[in-house]
Amino acid sequence: MTRALQSAEVVERLQGVAAEAVSVAAEGEVRVAPESLVTVCRFLKEEPEFAMDYLSSITGVDYLDSFEVVYHLTSLTHNHSLVLKTTLHGRDDISAPSLTEVWEAADLQEREVWDLMGVRFTGHPNLKRVLTWEGFPGHPLRKDHLGG
């Protein structure tokens, strides 16, 4: 079983990378501003102390007035894990930067979050639907989706 990293320690180390962009969300979780997501994730992957080489999952959460994108990261080298969260405000044309340049595993997972929740990932090399068909009306896991 992996050991969850202490959020406060991670945030302290990230201060030099993205000083105003990170904060503690809860124990084992770090909140990152969307515009700093790629920089923070690249640091967490490449810094030997963290070595977050495995992106376990990307999920989306609909809070009606905002969306949250949640990233579960794991270091196979150190056997520790971390949850990153970023908040996207609004309901229309919401987007987060793609992490496909950091982890190839983000490709399919970002496509799934786009398809089901409507979160656009800017810079994604092939952002198209993966579970519903092109032309499907809306995004079925959004709380305001009424079905087709």
MODELLER restraints for C-alpha pairs under 7 A, 6 or more apart:
rsr = mdl.restraints
at = mdl.atoms
rsr.add(forms.Gaussian(group=physical.xy_distance, feature=features.Distance(at['CA:2:A'], at['CA:79:A']), mean=5.02, stdev=0.5))
rsr.add(forms.Gaussian(group=physical.xy_distance, feature=features.Distance(at['CA:2:A'], at['CA:80:A']), mean=4.84, stdev=0.5))
rsr.add(forms.Gaussian(group=physical.xy_distance, feature=features.Distance(at['CA:2:A'], at['CA:81:A']), mean=6.16, stdev=0.5))
rsr.add(forms.Gaussian(group=physical.xy_distance, feature=features.Distance(at['CA:3:A'], at['CA:79:A']), mean=6.41, stdev=0.5))
rsr.add(forms.Gaussian(group=physical.xy_distance, feature=features.Distance(at['CA:3:A'], at['CA:80:A']), mean=4.45, stdev=0.5))
rsr.add(forms.Gaussian(group=physical.xy_distance, feature=features.Distance(at['CA:3:A'], at['CA:81:A']), mean=6.04, stdev=0.5))
rsr.add(forms.Gaussian(group=physical.xy_distance, feature=features.Distance(at['CA:4:A'], at['CA:28:A']), mean=5.50, stdev=0.5))
rsr.add(forms.Gaussian(group=physical.xy_distance, feature=features.Distance(at['CA:4:A'], at['CA:80:A']), mean=5.53, stdev=0.5))
rsr.add(forms.Gaussian(group=physical.xy_distance, feature=features.Distance(at['CA:4:A'], at['CA:81:A']), mean=4.82, stdev=0.5))
rsr.add(forms.Gaussian(group=physical.xy_distance, feature=features.Distance(at['CA:4:A'], at['CA:82:A']), mean=5.90, stdev=0.5))
rsr.add(forms.Gaussian(group=physical.xy_distance, feature=features.Distance(at['CA:5:A'], at['CA:28:A']), mean=5.62, stdev=0.5))
rsr.add(forms.Gaussian(group=physical.xy_distance, feature=features.Distance(at['CA:5:A'], at['CA:80:A']), mean=6.29, stdev=0.5))
rsr.add(forms.Gaussian(group=physical.xy_distance, feature=features.Distance(at['CA:5:A'], at['CA:81:A']), mean=6.01, stdev=0.5))
rsr.add(forms.Gaussian(group=physical.xy_distance, feature=features.Distance(at['CA:5:A'], at['CA:82:A']), mean=5.90, stdev=0.5))
rsr.add(forms.Gaussian(group=physical.xy_distance, feature=features.Distance(at['CA:6:A'], at['CA:27:A']), mean=6.46, stdev=0.5))
rsr.add(forms.Gaussian(group=physical.xy_distance, feature=features.Distance(at['CA:6:A'], at['CA:28:A']), mean=5.62, stdev=0.5))
rsr.add(forms.Gaussian(group=physical.xy_distance, feature=features.Distance(at['CA:7:A'], at['CA:24:A']), mean=5.82, stdev=0.5))
rsr.add(forms.Gaussian(group=physical.xy_distance, feature=features.Distance(at['CA:7:A'], at['CA:27:A']), mean=5.58, stdev=0.5))
rsr.add(forms.Gaussian(group=physical.xy_distance, feature=features.Distance(at['CA:7:A'], at['CA:28:A']), mean=5.11, stdev=0.5))
rsr.add(forms.Gaussian(group=physical.xy_distance, feature=features.Distance(at['CA:7:A'], at['CA:29:A']), mean=5.77, stdev=0.5))
rsr.add(forms.Gaussian(group=physical.xy_distance, feature=features.Distance(at['CA:7:A'], at['CA:30:A']), mean=5.97, stdev=0.5))
rsr.add(forms.Gaussian(group=physical.xy_distance, feature=features.Distance(at['CA:8:A'], at['CA:24:A']), mean=6.28, stdev=0.5))
rsr.add(forms.Gaussian(group=physical.xy_distance, feature=features.Distance(at['CA:11:A'], at['CA:22:A']), mean=6.26, stdev=0.5))
rsr.add(forms.Gaussian(group=physical.xy_distance, feature=features.Distance(at['CA:11:A'], at['CA:23:A']), mean=6.08, stdev=0.5))
rsr.add(forms.Gaussian(group=physical.xy_distance, feature=features.Distance(at['CA:11:A'], at['CA:24:A']), mean=6.76, stdev=0.5))
rsr.add(forms.Gaussian(group=physical.xy_distance, feature=features.Distance(at['CA:17:A'], at['CA:40:A']), mean=6.82, stdev=0.5))
rsr.add(forms.Gaussian(group=physical.xy_distance, feature=features.Distance(at['CA:18:A'], at['CA:36:A']), mean=6.67, stdev=0.5))
rsr.add(forms.Gaussian(group=physical.xy_distance, feature=features.Distance(at['CA:18:A'], at['CA:40:A']), mean=6.97, stdev=0.5))
rsr.add(forms.Gaussian(group=physical.xy_distance, feature=features.Distance(at['CA:21:A'], at['CA:32:A']), mean=5.50, stdev=0.5))
rsr.add(forms.Gaussian(group=physical.xy_distance, feature=features.Distance(at['CA:21:A'], at['CA:33:A']), mean=4.93, stdev=0.5))
rsr.add(forms.Gaussian(group=physical.xy_distance, feature=features.Distance(at['CA:21:A'], at['CA:36:A']), mean=6.31, stdev=0.5))
rsr.add(forms.Gaussian(group=physical.xy_distance, feature=features.Distance(at['CA:22:A'], at['CA:30:A']), mean=6.83, stdev=0.5))
rsr.add(forms.Gaussian(group=physical.xy_distance, feature=features.Distance(at['CA:22:A'], at['CA:31:A']), mean=5.54, stdev=0.5))
rsr.add(forms.Gaussian(group=physical.xy_distance, feature=features.Distance(at['CA:22:A'], at['CA:32:A']), mean=4.61, stdev=0.5))
rsr.add(forms.Gaussian(group=physical.xy_distance, feature=features.Distance(at['CA:22:A'], at['CA:33:A']), mean=6.55, stdev=0.5))
rsr.add(forms.Gaussian(group=physical.xy_distance, feature=features.Distance(at['CA:23:A'], at['CA:30:A']), mean=5.86, stdev=0.5))
rsr.add(forms.Gaussian(group=physical.xy_distance, feature=features.Distance(at['CA:23:A'], at['CA:31:A']), mean=5.18, stdev=0.5))
rsr.add(forms.Gaussian(group=physical.xy_distance, feature=features.Distance(at['CA:23:A'], at['CA:32:A']), mean=6.74, stdev=0.5))
rsr.add(forms.Gaussian(group=physical.xy_distance, feature=features.Distance(at['CA:24:A'], at['CA:30:A']), mean=4.75, stdev=0.5))
rsr.add(forms.Gaussian(group=physical.xy_distance, feature=features.Distance(at['CA:24:A'], at['CA:31:A']), mean=5.86, stdev=0.5))
rsr.add(forms.Gaussian(group=physical.xy_distance, feature=features.Distance(at['CA:25:A'], at['CA:31:A']), mean=5.28, stdev=0.5))
rsr.add(forms.Gaussian(group=physical.xy_distance, feature=features.Distance(at['CA:28:A'], at['CA:82:A']), mean=5.80, stdev=0.5))
rsr.add(forms.Gaussian(group=physical.xy_distance, feature=features.Distance(at['CA:28:A'], at['CA:83:A']), mean=6.30, stdev=0.5))
rsr.add(forms.Gaussian(group=physical.xy_distance, feature=features.Distance(at['CA:29:A'], at['CA:82:A']), mean=6.15, stdev=0.5))
rsr.add(forms.Gaussian(group=physical.xy_distance, feature=features.Distance(at['CA:29:A'], at['CA:83:A']), mean=4.63, stdev=0.5))
rsr.add(forms.Gaussian(group=physical.xy_distance, feature=features.Distance(at['CA:29:A'], at['CA:84:A']), mean=5.78, stdev=0.5))
rsr.add(forms.Gaussian(group=physical.xy_distance, feature=features.Distance(at['CA:30:A'], at['CA:83:A']), mean=6.28, stdev=0.5))
rsr.add(forms.Gaussian(group=physical.xy_distance, feature=features.Distance(at['CA:30:A'], at['CA:84:A']), mean=4.95, stdev=0.5))
rsr.add(forms.Gaussian(group=physical.xy_distance, feature=features.Distance(at['CA:30:A'], at['CA:85:A']), mean=6.22, stdev=0.5))
rsr.add(forms.Gaussian(group=physical.xy_distance, feature=features.Distance(at['CA:31:A'], at['CA:84:A']), mean=5.80, stdev=0.5))
rsr.add(forms.Gaussian(group=physical.xy_distance, feature=features.Distance(at['CA:31:A'], at['CA:85:A']), mean=4.75, stdev=0.5))
rsr.add(forms.Gaussian(group=physical.xy_distance, feature=features.Distance(at['CA:31:A'], at['CA:86:A']), mean=5.74, stdev=0.5))
rsr.add(forms.Gaussian(group=physical.xy_distance, feature=features.Distance(at['CA:32:A'], at['CA:84:A']), mean=6.80, stdev=0.5))
rsr.add(forms.Gaussian(group=physical.xy_distance, feature=features.Distance(at['CA:32:A'], at['CA:85:A']), mean=6.06, stdev=0.5))
rsr.add(forms.Gaussian(group=physical.xy_distance, feature=features.Distance(at['CA:32:A'], at['CA:86:A']), mean=5.20, stdev=0.5))
rsr.add(forms.Gaussian(group=physical.xy_distance, feature=features.Distance(at['CA:33:A'], at['CA:86:A']), mean=5.81, stdev=0.5))
rsr.add(forms.Gaussian(group=physical.xy_distance, feature=features.Distance(at['CA:34:A'], at['CA:86:A']), mean=5.80, stdev=0.5))
rsr.add(forms.Gaussian(group=physical.xy_distance, feature=features.Distance(at['CA:34:A'], at['CA:96:A']), mean=5.84, stdev=0.5))
rsr.add(forms.Gaussian(group=physical.xy_distance, feature=features.Distance(at['CA:34:A'], at['CA:97:A']), mean=6.94, stdev=0.5))
rsr.add(forms.Gaussian(group=physical.xy_distance, feature=features.Distance(at['CA:38:A'], at['CA:97:A']), mean=6.99, stdev=0.5))
rsr.add(forms.Gaussian(group=physical.xy_distance, feature=features.Distance(at['CA:38:A'], at['CA:99:A']), mean=6.23, stdev=0.5))
rsr.add(forms.Gaussian(group=physical.xy_distance, feature=features.Distance(at['CA:42:A'], at['CA:102:A']), mean=5.93, stdev=0.5))
rsr.add(forms.Gaussian(group=physical.xy_distance, feature=features.Distance(at['CA:44:A'], at['CA:50:A']), mean=5.58, stdev=0.5))
rsr.add(forms.Gaussian(group=physical.xy_distance, feature=features.Distance(at['CA:44:A'], at['CA:51:A']), mean=6.16, stdev=0.5))
rsr.add(forms.Gaussian(group=physical.xy_distance, feature=features.Distance(at['CA:44:A'], at['CA:52:A']), mean=5.61, stdev=0.5))
rsr.add(forms.Gaussian(group=physical.xy_distance, feature=features.Distance(at['CA:45:A'], at['CA:51:A']), mean=4.76, stdev=0.5))
rsr.add(forms.Gaussian(group=physical.xy_distance, feature=features.Distance(at['CA:45:A'], at['CA:52:A']), mean=4.31, stdev=0.5))
rsr.add(forms.Gaussian(group=physical.xy_distance, feature=features.Distance(at['CA:45:A'], at['CA:53:A']), mean=5.45, stdev=0.5))
rsr.add(forms.Gaussian(group=physical.xy_distance, feature=features.Distance(at['CA:50:A'], at['CA:75:A']), mean=6.86, stdev=0.5))
rsr.add(forms.Gaussian(group=physical.xy_distance, feature=features.Distance(at['CA:51:A'], at['CA:75:A']), mean=5.49, stdev=0.5))
rsr.add(forms.Gaussian(group=physical.xy_distance, feature=features.Distance(at['CA:51:A'], at['CA:77:A']), mean=6.86, stdev=0.5))
rsr.add(forms.Gaussian(group=physical.xy_distance, feature=features.Distance(at['CA:52:A'], at['CA:73:A']), mean=6.03, stdev=0.5))
rsr.add(forms.Gaussian(group=physical.xy_distance, feature=features.Distance(at['CA:52:A'], at['CA:74:A']), mean=5.26, stdev=0.5))
rsr.add(forms.Gaussian(group=physical.xy_distance, feature=features.Distance(at['CA:52:A'], at['CA:75:A']), mean=4.26, stdev=0.5))
rsr.add(forms.Gaussian(group=physical.xy_distance, feature=features.Distance(at['CA:53:A'], at['CA:74:A']), mean=6.53, stdev=0.5))
rsr.add(forms.Gaussian(group=physical.xy_distance, feature=features.Distance(at['CA:53:A'], at['CA:75:A']), mean=5.43, stdev=0.5))
rsr.add(forms.Gaussian(group=physical.xy_distance, feature=features.Distance(at['CA:53:A'], at['CA:76:A']), mean=6.74, stdev=0.5))
rsr.add(forms.Gaussian(group=physical.xy_distance, feature=features.Distance(at['CA:54:A'], at['CA:73:A']), mean=5.90, stdev=0.5))
rsr.add(forms.Gaussian(group=physical.xy_distance, feature=features.Distance(at['CA:54:A'], at['CA:74:A']), mean=5.10, stdev=0.5))
rsr.add(forms.Gaussian(group=physical.xy_distance, feature=features.Distance(at['CA:54:A'], at['CA:75:A']), mean=6.12, stdev=0.5))
rsr.add(forms.Gaussian(group=physical.xy_distance, feature=features.Distance(at['CA:54:A'], at['CA:76:A']), mean=6.98, stdev=0.5))
rsr.add(forms.Gaussian(group=physical.xy_distance, feature=features.Distance(at['CA:55:A'], at['CA:72:A']), mean=6.14, stdev=0.5))
rsr.add(forms.Gaussian(group=physical.xy_distance, feature=features.Distance(at['CA:55:A'], at['CA:73:A']), mean=4.79, stdev=0.5))
rsr.add(forms.Gaussian(group=physical.xy_distance, feature=features.Distance(at['CA:55:A'], at['CA:74:A']), mean=6.40, stdev=0.5))
rsr.add(forms.Gaussian(group=physical.xy_distance, feature=features.Distance(at['CA:55:A'], at['CA:103:A']), mean=6.77, stdev=0.5))
rsr.add(forms.Gaussian(group=physical.xy_distance, feature=features.Distance(at['CA:55:A'], at['CA:105:A']), mean=6.51, stdev=0.5))
rsr.add(forms.Gaussian(group=physical.xy_distance, feature=features.Distance(at['CA:56:A'], at['CA:72:A']), mean=5.33, stdev=0.5))
rsr.add(forms.Gaussian(group=physical.xy_distance, feature=features.Distance(at['CA:56:A'], at['CA:73:A']), mean=5.72, stdev=0.5))
rsr.add(forms.Gaussian(group=physical.xy_distance, feature=features.Distance(at['CA:56:A'], at['CA:74:A']), mean=6.74, stdev=0.5))
rsr.add(forms.Gaussian(group=physical.xy_distance, feature=features.Distance(at['CA:57:A'], at['CA:71:A']), mean=5.86, stdev=0.5))
rsr.add(forms.Gaussian(group=physical.xy_distance, feature=features.Distance(at['CA:57:A'], at['CA:72:A']), mean=5.28, stdev=0.5))
rsr.add(forms.Gaussian(group=physical.xy_distance, feature=features.Distance(at['CA:57:A'], at['CA:109:A']), mean=6.99, stdev=0.5))
rsr.add(forms.Gaussian(group=physical.xy_distance, feature=features.Distance(at['CA:58:A'], at['CA:69:A']), mean=6.94, stdev=0.5))
rsr.add(forms.Gaussian(group=physical.xy_distance, feature=features.Distance(at['CA:58:A'], at['CA:70:A']), mean=5.59, stdev=0.5))
rsr.add(forms.Gaussian(group=physical.xy_distance, feature=features.Distance(at['CA:58:A'], at['CA:71:A']), mean=4.69, stdev=0.5))
rsr.add(forms.Gaussian(group=physical.xy_distance, feature=features.Distance(at['CA:58:A'], at['CA:72:A']), mean=6.59, stdev=0.5))
rsr.add(forms.Gaussian(group=physical.xy_distance, feature=features.Distance(at['CA:58:A'], at['CA:109:A']), mean=5.90, stdev=0.5))
rsr.add(forms.Gaussian(group=physical.xy_distance, feature=features.Distance(at['CA:58:A'], at['CA:110:A']), mean=6.92, stdev=0.5))
rsr.add(forms.Gaussian(group=physical.xy_distance, feature=features.Distance(at['CA:59:A'], at['CA:69:A']), mean=5.74, stdev=0.5))
rsr.add(forms.Gaussian(group=physical.xy_distance, feature=features.Distance(at['CA:59:A'], at['CA:70:A']), mean=5.18, stdev=0.5))
rsr.add(forms.Gaussian(group=physical.xy_distance, feature=features.Distance(at['CA:59:A'], at['CA:71:A']), mean=6.72, stdev=0.5))
rsr.add(forms.Gaussian(group=physical.xy_distance, feature=features.Distance(at['CA:59:A'], at['CA:113:A']), mean=6.39, stdev=0.5))
rsr.add(forms.Gaussian(group=physical.xy_distance, feature=features.Distance(at['CA:60:A'], at['CA:67:A']), mean=6.87, stdev=0.5))
rsr.add(forms.Gaussian(group=physical.xy_distance, feature=features.Distance(at['CA:60:A'], at['CA:68:A']), mean=5.71, stdev=0.5))
rsr.add(forms.Gaussian(group=physical.xy_distance, feature=features.Distance(at['CA:60:A'], at['CA:69:A']), mean=4.58, stdev=0.5))
rsr.add(forms.Gaussian(group=physical.xy_distance, feature=features.Distance(at['CA:60:A'], at['CA:70:A']), mean=6.22, stdev=0.5))
rsr.add(forms.Gaussian(group=physical.xy_distance, feature=features.Distance(at['CA:60:A'], at['CA:113:A']), mean=6.08, stdev=0.5))
rsr.add(forms.Gaussian(group=physical.xy_distance, feature=features.Distance(at['CA:60:A'], at['CA:117:A']), mean=6.63, stdev=0.5))
rsr.add(forms.Gaussian(group=physical.xy_distance, feature=features.Distance(at['CA:61:A'], at['CA:67:A']), mean=5.55, stdev=0.5))
rsr.add(forms.Gaussian(group=physical.xy_distance, feature=features.Distance(at['CA:61:A'], at['CA:68:A']), mean=5.05, stdev=0.5))
rsr.add(forms.Gaussian(group=physical.xy_distance, feature=features.Distance(at['CA:61:A'], at['CA:69:A']), mean=6.41, stdev=0.5))
rsr.add(forms.Gaussian(group=physical.xy_distance, feature=features.Distance(at['CA:62:A'], at['CA:68:A']), mean=6.68, stdev=0.5))
rsr.add(forms.Gaussian(group=physical.xy_distance, feature=features.Distance(at['CA:62:A'], at['CA:142:A']), mean=6.27, stdev=0.5))
rsr.add(forms.Gaussian(group=physical.xy_distance, feature=features.Distance(at['CA:62:A'], at['CA:143:A']), mean=6.68, stdev=0.5))
rsr.add(forms.Gaussian(group=physical.xy_distance, feature=features.Distance(at['CA:64:A'], at['CA:143:A']), mean=6.80, stdev=0.5))
rsr.add(forms.Gaussian(group=physical.xy_distance, feature=features.Distance(at['CA:65:A'], at['CA:89:A']), mean=6.66, stdev=0.5))
rsr.add(forms.Gaussian(group=physical.xy_distance, feature=features.Distance(at['CA:65:A'], at['CA:90:A']), mean=5.69, stdev=0.5))
rsr.add(forms.Gaussian(group=physical.xy_distance, feature=features.Distance(at['CA:65:A'], at['CA:91:A']), mean=6.69, stdev=0.5))
rsr.add(forms.Gaussian(group=physical.xy_distance, feature=features.Distance(at['CA:66:A'], at['CA:87:A']), mean=6.89, stdev=0.5))
rsr.add(forms.Gaussian(group=physical.xy_distance, feature=features.Distance(at['CA:66:A'], at['CA:88:A']), mean=5.66, stdev=0.5))
rsr.add(forms.Gaussian(group=physical.xy_distance, feature=features.Distance(at['CA:66:A'], at['CA:89:A']), mean=4.39, stdev=0.5))
rsr.add(forms.Gaussian(group=physical.xy_distance, feature=features.Distance(at['CA:66:A'], at['CA:90:A']), mean=5.17, stdev=0.5))
rsr.add(forms.Gaussian(group=physical.xy_distance, feature=features.Distance(at['CA:66:A'], at['CA:91:A']), mean=6.51, stdev=0.5))
rsr.add(forms.Gaussian(group=physical.xy_distance, feature=features.Distance(at['CA:67:A'], at['CA:87:A']), mean=5.82, stdev=0.5))
rsr.add(forms.Gaussian(group=physical.xy_distance, feature=features.Distance(at['CA:67:A'], at['CA:88:A']), mean=5.09, stdev=0.5))
rsr.add(forms.Gaussian(group=physical.xy_distance, feature=features.Distance(at['CA:67:A'], at['CA:89:A']), mean=6.38, stdev=0.5))
rsr.add(forms.Gaussian(group=physical.xy_distance, feature=features.Distance(at['CA:68:A'], at['CA:85:A']), mean=6.60, stdev=0.5))
rsr.add(forms.Gaussian(group=physical.xy_distance, feature=features.Distance(at['CA:68:A'], at['CA:86:A']), mean=5.61, stdev=0.5))
rsr.add(forms.Gaussian(group=physical.xy_distance, feature=features.Distance(at['CA:68:A'], at['CA:87:A']), mean=4.47, stdev=0.5))
rsr.add(forms.Gaussian(group=physical.xy_distance, feature=features.Distance(at['CA:68:A'], at['CA:88:A']), mean=6.03, stdev=0.5))
rsr.add(forms.Gaussian(group=physical.xy_distance, feature=features.Distance(at['CA:69:A'], at['CA:85:A']), mean=5.73, stdev=0.5))
rsr.add(forms.Gaussian(group=physical.xy_distance, feature=features.Distance(at['CA:69:A'], at['CA:86:A']), mean=5.41, stdev=0.5))
rsr.add(forms.Gaussian(group=physical.xy_distance, feature=features.Distance(at['CA:69:A'], at['CA:87:A']), mean=6.51, stdev=0.5))
rsr.add(forms.Gaussian(group=physical.xy_distance, feature=features.Distance(at['CA:70:A'], at['CA:83:A']), mean=6.93, stdev=0.5))
rsr.add(forms.Gaussian(group=physical.xy_distance, feature=features.Distance(at['CA:70:A'], at['CA:84:A']), mean=5.79, stdev=0.5))
rsr.add(forms.Gaussian(group=physical.xy_distance, feature=features.Distance(at['CA:70:A'], at['CA:85:A']), mean=4.58, stdev=0.5))
rsr.add(forms.Gaussian(group=physical.xy_distance, feature=features.Distance(at['CA:70:A'], at['CA:86:A']), mean=6.69, stdev=0.5))
rsr.add(forms.Gaussian(group=physical.xy_distance, feature=features.Distance(at['CA:71:A'], at['CA:83:A']), mean=5.65, stdev=0.5))
rsr.add(forms.Gaussian(group=physical.xy_distance, feature=features.Distance(at['CA:71:A'], at['CA:84:A']), mean=4.99, stdev=0.5))
rsr.add(forms.Gaussian(group=physical.xy_distance, feature=features.Distance(at['CA:71:A'], at['CA:85:A']), mean=6.28, stdev=0.5))
rsr.add(forms.Gaussian(group=physical.xy_distance, feature=features.Distance(at['CA:72:A'], at['CA:82:A']), mean=6.11, stdev=0.5))
rsr.add(forms.Gaussian(group=physical.xy_distance, feature=features.Distance(at['CA:72:A'], at['CA:83:A']), mean=4.69, stdev=0.5))
rsr.add(forms.Gaussian(group=physical.xy_distance, feature=features.Distance(at['CA:72:A'], at['CA:84:A']), mean=6.50, stdev=0.5))
rsr.add(forms.Gaussian(group=physical.xy_distance, feature=features.Distance(at['CA:73:A'], at['CA:81:A']), mean=5.55, stdev=0.5))
rsr.add(forms.Gaussian(group=physical.xy_distance, feature=features.Distance(at['CA:73:A'], at['CA:82:A']), mean=5.24, stdev=0.5))
rsr.add(forms.Gaussian(group=physical.xy_distance, feature=features.Distance(at['CA:73:A'], at['CA:83:A']), mean=6.14, stdev=0.5))
rsr.add(forms.Gaussian(group=physical.xy_distance, feature=features.Distance(at['CA:74:A'], at['CA:80:A']), mean=5.85, stdev=0.5))
rsr.add(forms.Gaussian(group=physical.xy_distance, feature=features.Distance(at['CA:74:A'], at['CA:81:A']), mean=4.30, stdev=0.5))
rsr.add(forms.Gaussian(group=physical.xy_distance, feature=features.Distance(at['CA:74:A'], at['CA:82:A']), mean=6.49, stdev=0.5))
rsr.add(forms.Gaussian(group=physical.xy_distance, feature=features.Distance(at['CA:75:A'], at['CA:81:A']), mean=6.20, stdev=0.5))
rsr.add(forms.Gaussian(group=physical.xy_distance, feature=features.Distance(at['CA:88:A'], at['CA:94:A']), mean=6.45, stdev=0.5))
rsr.add(forms.Gaussian(group=physical.xy_distance, feature=features.Distance(at['CA:94:A'], at['CA:119:A']), mean=5.58, stdev=0.5))
rsr.add(forms.Gaussian(group=physical.xy_distance, feature=features.Distance(at['CA:94:A'], at['CA:120:A']), mean=6.18, stdev=0.5))
rsr.add(forms.Gaussian(group=physical.xy_distance, feature=features.Distance(at['CA:95:A'], at['CA:119:A']), mean=5.38, stdev=0.5))
rsr.add(forms.Gaussian(group=physical.xy_distance, feature=features.Distance(at['CA:95:A'], at['CA:120:A']), mean=4.44, stdev=0.5))
rsr.add(forms.Gaussian(group=physical.xy_distance, feature=features.Distance(at['CA:95:A'], at['CA:121:A']), mean=5.48, stdev=0.5))
rsr.add(forms.Gaussian(group=physical.xy_distance, feature=features.Distance(at['CA:95:A'], at['CA:122:A']), mean=6.54, stdev=0.5))
rsr.add(forms.Gaussian(group=physical.xy_distance, feature=features.Distance(at['CA:96:A'], at['CA:120:A']), mean=6.43, stdev=0.5))
rsr.add(forms.Gaussian(group=physical.xy_distance, feature=features.Distance(at['CA:96:A'], at['CA:121:A']), mean=5.02, stdev=0.5))
rsr.add(forms.Gaussian(group=physical.xy_distance, feature=features.Distance(at['CA:96:A'], at['CA:122:A']), mean=6.19, stdev=0.5))
rsr.add(forms.Gaussian(group=physical.xy_distance, feature=features.Distance(at['CA:97:A'], at['CA:121:A']), mean=5.15, stdev=0.5))
rsr.add(forms.Gaussian(group=physical.xy_distance, feature=features.Distance(at['CA:97:A'], at['CA:122:A']), mean=4.81, stdev=0.5))
rsr.add(forms.Gaussian(group=physical.xy_distance, feature=features.Distance(at['CA:97:A'], at['CA:123:A']), mean=6.46, stdev=0.5))
rsr.add(forms.Gaussian(group=physical.xy_distance, feature=features.Distance(at['CA:98:A'], at['CA:121:A']), mean=4.82, stdev=0.5))
rsr.add(forms.Gaussian(group=physical.xy_distance, feature=features.Distance(at['CA:98:A'], at['CA:122:A']), mean=5.50, stdev=0.5))
rsr.add(forms.Gaussian(group=physical.xy_distance, feature=features.Distance(at['CA:98:A'], at['CA:123:A']), mean=5.52, stdev=0.5))
rsr.add(forms.Gaussian(group=physical.xy_distance, feature=features.Distance(at['CA:98:A'], at['CA:124:A']), mean=5.27, stdev=0.5))
rsr.add(forms.Gaussian(group=physical.xy_distance, feature=features.Distance(at['CA:99:A'], at['CA:106:A']), mean=5.94, stdev=0.5))
rsr.add(forms.Gaussian(group=physical.xy_distance, feature=features.Distance(at['CA:100:A'], at['CA:106:A']), mean=5.07, stdev=0.5))
rsr.add(forms.Gaussian(group=physical.xy_distance, feature=features.Distance(at['CA:100:A'], at['CA:107:A']), mean=5.57, stdev=0.5))
rsr.add(forms.Gaussian(group=physical.xy_distance, feature=features.Distance(at['CA:100:A'], at['CA:124:A']), mean=6.64, stdev=0.5))
rsr.add(forms.Gaussian(group=physical.xy_distance, feature=features.Distance(at['CA:110:A'], at['CA:121:A']), mean=6.82, stdev=0.5))
rsr.add(forms.Gaussian(group=physical.xy_distance, feature=features.Distance(at['CA:111:A'], at['CA:127:A']), mean=5.63, stdev=0.5))
rsr.add(forms.Gaussian(group=physical.xy_distance, feature=features.Distance(at['CA:111:A'], at['CA:128:A']), mean=6.16, stdev=0.5))
rsr.add(forms.Gaussian(group=physical.xy_distance, feature=features.Distance(at['CA:111:A'], at['CA:129:A']), mean=6.22, stdev=0.5))
rsr.add(forms.Gaussian(group=physical.xy_distance, feature=features.Distance(at['CA:111:A'], at['CA:130:A']), mean=6.32, stdev=0.5))
rsr.add(forms.Gaussian(group=physical.xy_distance, feature=features.Distance(at['CA:112:A'], at['CA:130:A']), mean=6.04, stdev=0.5))
rsr.add(forms.Gaussian(group=physical.xy_distance, feature=features.Distance(at['CA:113:A'], at['CA:119:A']), mean=6.28, stdev=0.5))
rsr.add(forms.Gaussian(group=physical.xy_distance, feature=features.Distance(at['CA:114:A'], at['CA:120:A']), mean=5.55, stdev=0.5))
rsr.add(forms.Gaussian(group=physical.xy_distance, feature=features.Distance(at['CA:115:A'], at['CA:129:A']), mean=4.94, stdev=0.5))
rsr.add(forms.Gaussian(group=physical.xy_distance, feature=features.Distance(at['CA:115:A'], at['CA:130:A']), mean=6.51, stdev=0.5))
rsr.add(forms.Gaussian(group=physical.xy_distance, feature=features.Distance(at['CA:115:A'], at['CA:131:A']), mean=6.86, stdev=0.5))
rsr.add(forms.Gaussian(group=physical.xy_distance, feature=features.Distance(at['CA:115:A'], at['CA:132:A']), mean=6.91, stdev=0.5))
rsr.add(forms.Gaussian(group=physical.xy_distance, feature=features.Distance(at['CA:115:A'], at['CA:139:A']), mean=6.00, stdev=0.5))
rsr.add(forms.Gaussian(group=physical.xy_distance, feature=features.Distance(at['CA:116:A'], at['CA:139:A']), mean=4.72, stdev=0.5))
rsr.add(forms.Gaussian(group=physical.xy_distance, feature=features.Distance(at['CA:116:A'], at['CA:140:A']), mean=5.33, stdev=0.5))
rsr.add(forms.Gaussian(group=physical.xy_distance, feature=features.Distance(at['CA:116:A'], at['CA:141:A']), mean=5.22, stdev=0.5))
rsr.add(forms.Gaussian(group=physical.xy_distance, feature=features.Distance(at['CA:117:A'], at['CA:139:A']), mean=5.26, stdev=0.5))
rsr.add(forms.Gaussian(group=physical.xy_distance, feature=features.Distance(at['CA:117:A'], at['CA:140:A']), mean=6.85, stdev=0.5))
rsr.add(forms.Gaussian(group=physical.xy_distance, feature=features.Distance(at['CA:117:A'], at['CA:141:A']), mean=5.46, stdev=0.5))
rsr.add(forms.Gaussian(group=physical.xy_distance, feature=features.Distance(at['CA:117:A'], at['CA:142:A']), mean=5.37, stdev=0.5))
rsr.add(forms.Gaussian(group=physical.xy_distance, feature=features.Distance(at['CA:118:A'], at['CA:139:A']), mean=5.65, stdev=0.5))
rsr.add(forms.Gaussian(group=physical.xy_distance, feature=features.Distance(at['CA:137:A'], at['CA:148:A']), mean=6.00, stdev=0.5))
rsr.add(forms.Gaussian(group=physical.xy_distance, feature=features.Distance(at['CA:138:A'], at['CA:145:A']), mean=6.63, stdev=0.5))
rsr.add(forms.Gaussian(group=physical.xy_distance, feature=features.Distance(at['CA:139:A'], at['CA:145:A']), mean=6.52, stdev=0.5))
rsr.add(forms.Gaussian(group=physical.xy_distance, feature=features.Distance(at['CA:140:A'], at['CA:147:A']), mean=6.79, stdev=0.5))
